Amino acid sequence: MKKTVLLILSVFCLYNTLPAQHIYPFQDTSLPAEERIGNLLSLMTVDEKVNALSTNVGVPRLGIINTGHSEGLHGMALGGPGNWGGFQRINYQTVVAEYPTTIFPQAYGLGETWDPGLIRKVADMEATEVRYYTQSPRYQKGGMIMRAPNADLARDPRWGRTEESYGEDPYLVSQMVVAFVKGLQGDHPDYWKSAALMKHFLANSNEDGRDSTSSDFDERLFREYYSYPFYKGIVAGGSRAFMASYNAWNGIAMTVHPVLEEITRKEWGNNGIICTDGGALNLLITAHKAYPTHTEGAAAVVKAGVGQFLDTYKPYIYEALEKGLLTENDIDAVLRGNFFVALKLGLLDPDQSRLPYATIGVTDTIAPWTMKETQDFVRLVTAKSVVLLKNEKNLLPVDKHKIKKIAVIGPRADEVLLDWYSGTPPYTVTILQGIKNALGEQVEIMYEASNSIDKAFLAAQKADVALVCVGNHVYGTDPKWLYSPVPSDGREAVDRKALSLEQEDLVKIVHKANPNTVLVLVSSFPFAINWSQENVPAIIHVTHNSQELGNGLADVIFGKYNPAGRTTQTWVKSIADLPPMMDYDIRNGRTYMYAQQKPLYPFGYGLSYTQFSYAKLAVSSTSLAKDASLKVTVDVTNTGKKDGEEVVQLYVSYPDSKIVRPIKQLKGFQRTMIESGQTKSIEFDLPIPDLAYWDTPGKKWTVESGKVKLMIGSSSEDIRLTEEIRVF
């Protein structure tokens, strides 16, 4: 008897040291994904399947824990103005973080870095915090399906959500999207750190009337422009999830558009999630008036390939099943995508402790947002996002050893505004505080928020240098949803009605008092600051939201960091230079590719504290087949006295084309550090198939025979060297 007991105990101990055994085939990690998912669906009840059409991918009865969605355009959003995860409000201005997260510059600012490697690291750090919050026994907040990145193109600066986009160019945006997706999902061959759910497919760049308007354009623009970043996010980045937009394309609401199934799933291979936007089912009926009832609409949404609803749907799905408008097989088809994402996150595995990211927040318990290396990185990203728009007579950088007084002026000087999709950072550093941190006690700092009773004028008059900090208010904290305080402001649900900056009057007053005025434009989008460009000696652009806004900007102002940010949109001189807002045919004068007016600042523009020269443009061949690849090299020399980064840009044009093609088109870029006096050879690989246009009658990508002009430069207008090749 004693031997028997010992044998049982030995077997029990051995069993507990072995990997968790699967009970169901879907838990068997050796089986193919489709087989595992098929088994799971066979075990689920109809009620469980209907429940899984939400953002809930868990099946508690079968041991599958749930994970939902989180927002994450520039840091995980828990708390913050949108209150995605909860916060404590002290008053209108003050929000205390119950769930702090690391907060980077707005996506628009991340785009202005022109640095995909940097963006990938931003997303990786965000994914770490996602895992930390969802897995930590202390929190268990949020979800690992991240509604990011935004792959929409900022075709018009009046778009209220410009802040969420990486820019107007499909190549640049696609590179940033792919980097962000890879950062969120990680490098493991079998499992994702988090899941990247791209927003908003497709052509969602007007807020006014977005619930019922149609974005109208041809199939060429669909392929070459509007869908291109989503396409790359799937085929190159590995994203297997996106959100359908509110609007229609050519009269058919995106929530039920045939391209969801026919192109994104069957052509591109998105075998994961497609979800609606918030409330889109209801808007499909009440705004688009696409179906007589919510039941018919819900059935159509599922049949179109959508597997997650972000509003009330269950009563309509049950009724659709009862009436035969929908079958259980229809639901199974879309749930396969939901559970593929769950599988990649490891949620179908029986032993969660053996997953590659299982320790984050469990045994790795140091909160990422508290680490100095995290905070230093946010500061670096902020500095890298700064765009130097003007620097007459080298007013910048300011030598802090040569000034005694500095004036810091304006409504954006002593606040860090959090936009609608921001989390709540653990701390914020305003511009004023950043200046104080940089200068210490050796320089007198005078601060005035406005020119009330001439205070700003008098402060500027006394100073050696005046910094005037102006820009839009994000109004993420305003309870009035469809509201912006001045016409030039915009946000989700509200497009901008003006591009002029009301606060430019304050700039004029400060400049009158002190010719050594630096305009610090803190904004989510471009402004037509024509007076400032003509009169103010130095202008800097930086976006809102970074927790290290003040320190990162001070690093640039005082020369600790040499700026190299670049514009990601064409900054027009006048709102009259833009086509009508609802004209989605960009060939009618929109973006740098088709612009008809000279801009205030061109696409890809930005200055440095040093200078660069270009020489020895060389190509691997001047005559290439349509399936070949071209190597382009150029020598770039830092001819100035400071080390600095240059963003080398490669554009192409098609002088022999028989169809309408862009005036020029970005096909490569590199941000690279070059020490003073040094030369670097920059190399681009340009696959000739990347020069294709979409042949609509032939339904295929086609490379034209003939000349292709190559242009290398520092912006879309600052072209330094050119070369021609011939494609045969």
C-alpha positions in Angstrom: 0.0 0.0 0.0 2.8 2.4 0.9 4.5 1.7 -2.4 1.3 2.4 -4.3 0.8 5.7 -2.6 4.4 6.7 -3.4 3.9 5.7 -7.0 0.7 7.8 -7.2 2.5 10.8 -5.7 5.5 10.4 -8.1 3.1 10.3 -11.1 1.3 13.4 -9.8 4.5 15.4 -9.4 5.7 14.3 -12.8 2.4 15.3 -14.3 2.7 18.8 -12.8 6.1 19.3 -14.3 4.9 18.5 -17.9 3.4 21.0 -20.3 -0.4 21.5 -19.9 -2.2 18.9 -21.9 -4.8 19.9 -24.4 -8.4 18.7 -23.9 -9.7 19.8 -27.3 -8.0 19.8 -30.7 -8.1 23.6 -30.8 -5.7 23.7 -27.9 -3.2 21.5 -29.8 -0.4 23.9 -30.9 0.9 21.3 -33.4 -2.2 21.5 -35.5 -2.6 24.0 -38.4 -4.4 27.3 -37.4 -7.4 26.6 -39.7 -7.9 23.2 -38.1 -7.7 24.5 -34.6 -10.2 27.3 -35.4 -12.5 24.9 -37.1 -12.6 22.6 -34.1 -13.3 25.6 -31.8 -16.3 26.7 -33.9 -17.7 23.2 -33.9 -17.7 23.2 -30.1 -19.4 26.6 -29.7 -23.1 27.2 -29.2 -25.0 29.7 -31.3 -25.2 32.0 -28.3 -21.4 31.9 -27.9 -21.0 32.6 -31.6 -23.3 35.6 -31.5 -21.5 36.9 -28.4 -18.2 36.6 -30.3 -19.4 39.0 -32.9 -18.5 41.8 -30.4 -15.0 42.9 -29.5 -15.0 39.9 -27.1 -12.9 37.1 -28.5 -13.2 35.0 -25.3 -15.2 31.8 -24.8 -15.1 31.2 -21.0 -16.8 27.8 -21.1 -14.0 26.5 -23.3 -11.2 28.2 -21.2 -10.5 30.9 -23.7 -9.9 34.2 -21.9 -11.1 37.4 -23.4 -9.2 40.3 -24.8 -10.8 43.3 -26.2 -9.7 46.5 -28.0 -7.5 49.4 -26.8 -6.8 52.7 -28.5 -3.1 53.3 -29.3 -2.2 55.9 -31.9 0.7 57.3 -29.9 0.7 55.3 -26.7 -1.8 53.0 -25.0 -5.0 55.0 -24.2 -6.2 54.1 -20.7 -7.8 57.2 -19.2 -7.2 60.5 -20.9 -9.7 62.8 -22.6 -11.6 59.9 -24.2 -11.8 58.1 -20.9 -11.1 54.8 -22.7 -10.0 53.1 -19.5 -11.0 55.5 -16.7 -9.5 58.5 -14.9 -10.1 60.8 -12.1 -10.9 64.4 -13.1 -10.0 67.1 -10.5 -11.4 69.9 -12.6 -11.7 70.9 -16.3 -7.9 71.1 -16.8 -6.6 68.5 -14.4 -6.8 64.8 -15.0 -5.1 62.3 -12.6 -4.0 59.0 -14.1 -5.4 55.9 -12.5 -3.8 54.0 -15.3 -0.8 56.0 -16.6 0.8 55.1 -19.9 3.7 56.4 -21.9 2.5 59.1 -24.3 4.3 60.1 -27.4 3.7 62.9 -29.9 0.6 62.7 -32.0 0.7 60.4 -35.0 1.2 63.4 -37.2 4.3 64.2 -35.3 5.5 60.6 -35.4 5.2 60.9 -39.2 7.3 64.1 -39.2 10.2 62.0 -37.9 10.5 60.2 -41.3 12.1 57.4 -39.3 10.4 54.0 -39.6 12.9 52.3 -37.2 12.0 54.9 -34.5 8.3 54.3 -35.1 8.7 50.6 -34.8 10.3 51.1 -31.4 7.5 53.4 -30.3 5.0 50.7 -31.1 7.0 48.0 -29.4 7.1 50.0 -26.2 3.4 50.6 -26.5 2.8 46.8 -27.0 4.8 46.1 -23.8 2.5 48.4 -21.8 -0.5 46.7 -23.4 0.7 43.3 -22.2 1.6 44.8 -18.8 -1.9 46.2 -18.2 -3.8 43.2 -19.6 -1.7 40.5 -17.8 -0.9 42.2 -14.5 -2.9 40.8 -11.7 -3.0 44.3 -10.3 -4.7 45.8 -13.3 -6.1 43.4 -16.0 -7.2 46.5 -17.9 -7.6 47.1 -21.6 -7.2 44.7 -24.5 -4.4 43.4 -26.7 -6.2 44.3 -30.0 -4.9 47.7 -30.6 -6.9 50.2 -32.8 -3.7 51.4 -34.4 -2.0 52.6 -36.6 -4.2 55.0 -38.6 -3.5 54.2 -42.3 -5.7 57.0 -43.6 -4.1 59.6 -45.9 -4.3 63.3 -45.0 -5.3 64.5 -48.4 -6.6 67.8 -47.1 -5.4 69.8 -44.1 -8.9 70.8 -43.2 -9.7 67.2 -42.2 -10.5 67.3 -38.5 -8.5 64.1 -37.8 -5.4 65.1 -39.6 -3.6 64.6 -36.2 -4.1 60.9 -36.5 -2.5 60.5 -39.9 1.2 60.1 -40.9 0.7 62.4 -43.9 -0.5 62.8 -47.4 1.8 60.5 -49.3 1.0 56.8 -49.8 4.6 55.6 -49.8 5.6 57.5 -46.7 2.4 56.5 -44.8 2.8 52.9 -45.8 6.3 52.7 -44.5 5.2 54.2 -41.2 2.2 51.9 -41.0 4.3 48.8 -41.7 6.8 49.9 -39.0 4.1 50.5 -36.4 2.3 47.2 -37.2 5.6 45.3 -36.8 6.3 47.1 -33.6 3.0 46.3 -32.1 3.0 42.6 -33.1 6.6 41.8 -32.4 9.3 39.6 -33.9 8.2 36.1 -32.6 7.5 33.7 -35.5 4.3 32.3 -34.0 2.9 34.8 -31.5 2.1 38.5 -31.5 2.8 40.8 -28.6 -0.4 42.7 -29.5 -2.6 42.8 -32.6 -2.6 45.8 -34.9 -6.1 46.8 -36.1 -5.6 49.6 -38.7 -8.1 52.5 -39.0 -10.2 53.4 -41.0 -10.8 51.6 -44.3 -11.3 53.5 -46.6 -10.9 57.2 -47.8 -12.1 58.5 -44.5 -10.8 62.1 -44.6 -13.9 64.3 -44.0 -15.5 64.6 -40.6 -18.5 66.7 -41.4 -21.2 64.3 -42.7 -18.9 61.3 -42.4 -21.9 59.1 -41.4 -23.6 59.6 -44.7 -21.2 61.0 -47.3 -19.6 59.1 -50.2 -15.9 59.4 -51.1 -16.0 59.1 -54.8 -13.0 58.2 -57.0 -11.9 55.6 -59.5 -10.3 52.3 -59.1 -6.8 53.6 -60.0 -6.9 56.0 -57.0 -8.2 53.2 -54.9 -5.2 51.0 -55.7 -2.5 53.6 -56.1 -3.5 56.0 -53.3 -6.3 55.5 -50.8 -5.9 51.8 -50.1 -2.1 51.5 -50.5 -1.1 51.9 -46.9 -3.7 49.3 -45.8 -2.5 47.0 -48.5 1.1 47.3 -47.3 0.0 47.1 -43.7 -1.4 43.6 -44.5 1.1 42.2 -47.0 4.3 43.7 -45.7 3.5 44.5 -42.1 1.5 41.4 -41.2 -1.6 43.2 -39.8 -4.6 41.0 -39.8 -7.2 43.4 -38.6 -8.8 46.7 -39.6 -11.8 48.9 -39.0 -14.2 49.8 -41.8 -14.9 53.5 -42.0 -18.3 55.3 -41.6 -18.4 56.8 -45.1 -19.3 55.2 -48.5 -17.0 54.7 -51.5 -18.8 55.4 -54.8 -22.2 55.2 -53.1 -21.8 51.9 -51.1 -21.2 52.2 -47.4 -17.8 50.7 -46.4 -19.3 48.6 -43.7 -21.0 46.5 -46.4 -18.7 47.2 -49.4 -17.8 44.2 -51.5 -14.1 45.1 -51.5 -13.9 44.0 -47.9 -14.3 40.4 -49.0 -13.2 40.5 -52.6 -10.0 42.5 -52.2 -8.9 42.7 -48.6 -9.6 39.1 -47.8 -9.3 37.2 -51.1 -6.5 39.3 -52.7 -4.5 40.7 -49.8 -4.9 37.8 -47.4 -6.5 39.5 -44.4 -7.7 36.3 -42.7 -8.3 38.2 -39.4 -10.7 40.8 -38.0 -12.7 43.3 -39.8 -14.8 45.4 -37.4 -17.3 48.3 -37.8 -16.6 51.7 -36.4 -18.5 52.7 -33.3 -22.3 52.9 -34.0 -21.8 52.1 -37.7 -24.6 49.6 -37.9 -27.1 52.1 -36.7 -25.7 54.8 -39.0 -26.0 52.3 -41.9 -29.8 52.5 -41.4 -30.4 56.0 -40.1 -27.8 58.0 -42.0 -26.9 56.0 -45.1 -30.4 54.6 -45.3 -28.9 51.5 -47.0 -31.4 49.0 -45.5 -35.0 49.3 -44.3 -34.3 47.7 -40.9 -31.4 47.1 -38.5 -32.0 43.3 -38.9 -31.4 43.4 -42.7 -28.4 45.7 -42.1 -26.8 43.4 -39.5 -27.2 40.4 -41.8 -25.6 42.4 -44.7 -22.7 43.5 -42.5 -21.8 39.9 -41.6 -22.2 38.7 -45.2 -19.8 41.5 -46.3 -17.1 39.9 -44.1 -17.3 41.9 -40.9 -16.9 39.9 -37.7 -17.0 42.5 -35.0 -19.7 45.1 -34.2 -18.9 48.2 -32.1 -22.6 48.9 -31.2 -25.8 47.2 -30.4 -26.3 44.2 -32.7 -27.4 41.0 -30.9 -31.2 41.4 -31.2 -30.8 42.0 -34.9 -28.5 39.0 -35.4 -30.9 36.7 -33.6 -33.8 38.0 -35.7 -31.8 37.6 -38.9 -31.0 34.0 -38.0 -34.7 33.4 -37.2 -35.9 34.9 -40.5 -33.3 33.1 -42.6 -31.4 36.3 -43.6 -28.3 34.9 -42.0 -27.0 31.4 -41.3 -24.8 29.9 -38.6 -22.3 29.2 -41.4 -22.2 32.9 -42.3 -21.3 33.7 -38.7 -18.7 31.0 -38.7 -17.0 32.5 -41.7 -16.3 35.8 -40.1 -15.6 34.4 -36.6 -12.7 32.5 -38.2 -10.9 35.9 -38.5 -11.6 36.8 -35.0 -10.2 33.6 -33.6 -7.2 33.7 -35.9 -6.2 36.9 -34.1 -6.9 35.3 -30.8 -4.8 32.3 -31.8 -1.9 34.6 -32.7 -2.1 36.3 -29.3 -1.9 32.9 -27.7 -5.4 32.9 -26.2 -6.2 29.4 -27.6 -3.2 27.8 -26.0 -3.9 25.8 -22.8 -0.7 26.9 -21.0 -0.5 30.6 -21.0 2.6 30.6 -18.9 4.7 29.2 -21.8 3.8 32.1 -24.2 6.8 34.3 -25.2 5.3 37.5 -23.6 3.8 35.8 -20.6 6.1 37.4 -18.0 5.2 41.0 -18.9 3.3 42.4 -15.9 3.4 39.0 -14.1 7.0 38.5 -13.1 8.4 41.6 -15.0 6.6 43.9 -12.6 8.5 47.2 -13.0 6.0 49.6 -14.7 7.4 50.5 -18.1 6.2 54.1 -17.9 8.4 54.6 -14.7 11.6 53.7 -16.3 14.2 56.4 -17.1 15.1 54.8 -20.5 11.4 55.0 -21.5 11.2 58.7 -20.5 14.5 59.5 -22.3 13.2 57.8 -25.4 10.0 59.8 -25.5 12.2 62.9 -25.2 14.3 61.8 -28.1 11.2 61.0 -30.2 9.8 64.4 -29.5 13.1 66.1 -30.5 13.2 64.0 -33.7 9.6 65.1 -34.6 10.4 68.8 -34.5 10.4 70.5 -37.9 12.5 73.7 -38.3 10.5 75.7 -40.9 12.6 78.9 -40.9 15.9 80.0 -39.4 16.9 83.4 -40.7 20.4 84.6 -39.6 20.8 81.4 -37.6 18.7 82.7 -34.7 18.5 79.1 -33.6 19.9 77.4 -31.7 19.9 79.9 -28.9 23.2 79.9 -27.0 22.1 79.9 -23.4 25.5 81.2 -22.3 25.0 84.4 -24.3 21.5 85.5 -23.1 20.4 86.9 -19.8 16.6 87.1 -20.3 14.2 85.0 -22.3 10.4 85.6 -22.7 8.2 82.5 -23.1 4.8 83.7 -24.3 1.5 82.3 -25.5 -1.4 80.0 -24.7 0.4 76.8 -25.6 3.5 77.6 -23.5 2.4 76.2 -20.2 0.2 73.2 -21.0 0.4 69.8 -22.7 -2.9 69.2 -24.4 -4.1 65.6 -24.6 -6.1 64.7 -27.7 -9.2 62.4 -27.9 -7.1 59.2 -28.4 -4.5 59.9 -25.8 -3.9 58.1 -22.6 -3.0 59.9 -19.5 0.8 60.2 -19.1 2.4 59.7 -15.7 3.7 63.3 -15.9 3.9 66.1 -18.5 6.6 68.7 -19.2 5.3 71.9 -20.7 7.4 74.1 -23.0 7.8 76.6 -20.1 9.0 73.9 -17.8 11.3 72.5 -20.4 12.9 75.9 -20.9 13.3 76.2 -17.1 14.9 72.7 -17.0 17.4 73.7 -19.8 18.4 77.1 -18.4 18.3 76.6 -14.7 19.0 79.7 -12.7 21.5 81.4 -15.1 18.9 83.0 -17.3 15.8 85.0 -16.2 12.6 83.6 -17.7 9.6 85.8 -18.1 6.3 84.0 -18.9 3.0 85.5 -20.1 0.1 83.5 -21.5 -1.4 86.4 -23.4 -1.0 90.1 -24.1 -3.5 91.2 -21.4 -2.7 94.8 -20.5 0.4 94.6 -22.8 2.1 92.0 -20.6 3.4 89.9 -23.5 4.7 93.0 -25.3 6.5 94.2 -22.3 8.1 90.8 -21.5 9.3 90.4 -25.1 10.7 93.9 -25.1 12.9 93.1 -22.1 14.2 89.8 -23.4 17.1 88.8 -25.5 15.0 86.2 -27.3 11.2 85.8 -27.3 9.5 82.4 -27.8 5.8 82.8 -28.7 4.0 79.4 -28.4 0.7 79.2 -30.3 -1.4 76.7 -32.1 -4.7 74.8 -32.1 -6.5 73.5 -29.1 -7.2 69.7 -29.4 -10.4 70.0 -27.4 -10.4 66.4 -26.4 -11.5 67.5 -22.9 -14.5 69.5 -24.1 -17.8 67.8 -23.3 -19.4 69.4 -26.5 -18.8 66.7 -29.1 -19.6 68.6 -32.3 -17.7 71.7 -31.3 -14.5 73.6 -32.0 -14.0 77.0 -30.5 -12.6 78.8 -33.6 -13.0 78.0 -37.3 -9.3 76.8 -37.7 -9.7 74.2 -35.0 -10.7 70.6 -35.8 -11.1 67.3 -34.2 -13.0 64.0 -34.6 -16.4 64.8 -36.0 -15.5 68.4 -36.9 -13.6 69.6 -40.0 -11.7 72.8 -40.0 -13.3 75.8 -41.7 -10.2 78.0 -41.9 -6.4 77.6 -42.2 -5.5 81.0 -40.8 -4.1 81.2 -37.3 -6.1 83.6 -35.1 -3.2 83.7 -32.6 -0.8 85.1 -35.3 -1.9 88.5 -34.0 0.0 87.7 -30.8 3.0 86.7 -32.9 2.9 90.1 -34.6 2.8 91.9 -31.2 5.7 89.9 -29.9 7.8 90.4 -33.0 7.1 94.2 -32.9 8.5 94.2 -29.4 11.5 92.0 -30.2 12.9 91.2 -33.6 14.5 88.1 -32.1 11.3 86.2 -32.0 10.9 82.4 -32.4 7.4 81.2 -33.4 6.8 77.8 -31.8 3.7 76.4 -33.6 2.3 73.6 -31.5 -0.4 72.1 -33.7 -2.1 69.0 -35.0 -2.1 70.2 -38.6 -0.8 72.9 -41.0 -1.6 76.5 -40.8 -1.3 79.2 -43.5 1.1 81.4 -41.5 2.1 83.6 -44.4 2.8 86.7 -42.3 5.0 84.8 -39.9 7.0 83.2 -42.8 7.6 86.7 -44.3 8.5 88.4 -41.0 9.5 86.2 -38.1 13.1 85.0 -38.3 12.7 81.5 -36.8 9.7 79.1 -36.9 9.4 75.6 -35.4 6.6 73.1 -35.7 5.9 70.4 -33.1 2.7 68.5 -32.4 0.7 68.2 -29.2 0.5 65.4 -26.6 4.1 64.2 -25.8 4.7 63.9 -22.1 8.2 65.2 -22.9 7.0 68.1 -25.1 9.0 70.8 -23.2 12.2 68.9 -22.7 12.3 67.6 -26.3 11.6 71.0 -27.7 14.1 72.7 -25.4 16.8 70.2 -26.7 16.2 71.6 -30.2 15.9 75.3 -29.2 19.2 75.3 -27.3 21.1 73.1 -29.7 21.4 69.9 -27.7 19.6 68.2 -30.6 19.9 69.2 -34.3 16.4 69.1 -35.8 15.7 67.0 -38.9 11.9 66.6 -38.9 10.1 67.0 -42.3 6.6 68.1 -43.3 4.4 65.2 -44.2 1.8 67.4 -45.9 1.8 70.3 -48.4 1.3 73.4 -46.3 -0.7 75.6 -48.6 -0.6 79.4 -48.6 -4.3 79.8 -48.7 -7.5 77.8 -48.2 -8.4 79.0 -51.7 -5.5 76.8 -53.1 -7.4 73.7 -52.1 -10.1 71.9 -54.2 -13.5 71.5 -52.6 -13.4 69.4 -49.5 -15.5 66.5 -50.9 -13.5 66.3 -54.2 -11.6 63.0 -53.5 -10.0 63.0 -57.0 -6.5 64.1 -55.9 -5.6 64.7 -59.5 -7.6 67.9 -59.4 -4.7 69.7 -57.6 -4.4 68.0 -54.3 -1.2 66.9 -52.5 2.4 67.6 -53.7 1.8 65.0 -56.5 -0.7 67.1 -58.3 -0.6 70.6 -56.7 -1.1 73.6 -59.0 -0.1 76.4 -56.6 3.2 77.1 -55.0 3.0 76.0 -51.3 4.0 77.8 -48.2 6.1 74.8 -47.2 6.4 71.8 -49.6 6.0 68.1 -48.7 9.2 66.7 -47.2 10.5 70.1 -46.1 12.6 70.9 -43.0 15.8 72.7 -42.1 18.8 71.8 -40.0 21.4 73.7 -38.0 24.0 72.5 -40.5 24.1 72.2 -44.3 24.4 69.2 -46.7 25.6 68.9 -50.2 24.8 66.1 -52.7 27.1 64.5 -55.3 27.8 61.4 -57.4 24.3 60.2 -58.1 24.8 56.8 -59.7 22.5 54.0 -60.8 23.2 50.3 -61.3 21.8 50.5 -64.9 20.2 53.0 -67.1 18.2 50.4 -69.0 16.1 47.9 -67.1 13.5 45.2 -67.7 10.1 45.6 -66.0 10.8 42.9 -63.4 14.3 44.2 -62.6 15.5 46.1 -59.5 17.5 49.3 -59.6 20.2 50.4 -57.1 20.5 54.2 -56.7 23.4 55.7 -54.7 24.3 59.3 -53.8 27.0 60.8 -51.7 25.8 63.3 -49.1 28.3 65.5 -47.2 27.7 67.5 -44.1 29.4 70.8 -45.1 28.4 72.7 -41.9 29.9 73.0 -38.5 27.5 70.8 -36.6 26.7 67.1 -36.7 23.2 66.5 -38.0 20.7 64.2 -39.7 19.6 64.6 -43.2 16.5 63.1 -44.7 17.5 62.0 -48.2 14.5 61.6 -50.5 14.1 59.8 -53.8 11.3 60.9 -56.2 10.4 59.7 -59.6 8.3 61.0 -62.6 7.2 59.5 -65.9 7.9 61.8 -68.8 6.9 59.3 -71.5 3.6 58.2 -69.8 0.5 58.0 -71.9 -1.8 58.5 -68.9 -2.1 61.0 -66.1 0.5 60.3 -63.5 1.9 62.3 -60.6 4.2 65.3 -61.2 6.6 63.5 -58.9 6.2 60.6 -56.5 8.2 59.6 -53.4 9.8 56.2 -53.8 12.4 56.1 -51.1 13.8 58.0 -48.1 16.4 57.6 -45.4 17.1 59.7 -42.3 20.7 59.4 -41.5 23.2 61.0 -39.1 26.3 62.6 -40.8 29.0 64.2 -38.7 30.4 67.6 -39.6 32.8 67.3 -42.6 31.9 63.7 -43.2 30.4 62.1 -46.3 28.0 59.2 -46.4 27.0 57.1 -49.4 23.2 56.6 -49.3 21.8 53.7 -51.2 18.2 53.0 -52.4 16.8 49.8 -53.8 14.1 50.6 -56.2 12.2 47.6 -57.6 10.9 48.5 -61.1 7.5 46.8 -60.3 7.1 49.6 -57.7 6.8 52.0 -60.6 3.6 50.3 -61.8 0.2 52.0 -62.2 -3.1 50.2 -61.9 -4.5 49.2 -65.3 -8.2 49.3 -64.6 -9.4 47.5 -67.8 -6.8 44.8 -67.3 -7.4 44.6 -63.6 -3.6 44.4 -62.9 -0.5 46.4 -62.0 1.3 47.5 -65.2 4.8 49.0 -65.6 5.0 51.4 -68.5 7.9 51.3 -71.0 9.8 54.5 -71.5 11.8 57.0 -69.5 11.7 57.4 -65.8 13.2 60.5 -64.2 14.9 60.0 -60.8 15.2 62.9 -58.5 17.2 63.0 -55.3 16.9 65.9 -52.8 16.1 67.3 -49.4 12.4 67.8 -50.1 9.9 67.4 -52.9 10.9 70.9 -54.2 14.6 70.9 -53.1 15.8 68.5 -55.8 19.6 68.4 -55.9 20.4 65.7 -58.5 18.6 64.0 -61.4 19.1 61.0 -63.6 17.1 59.2 -66.3 16.6 55.5 -66.8 14.7 53.6 -69.4 12.3 50.7 -68.7 11.7 48.2 -71.5 
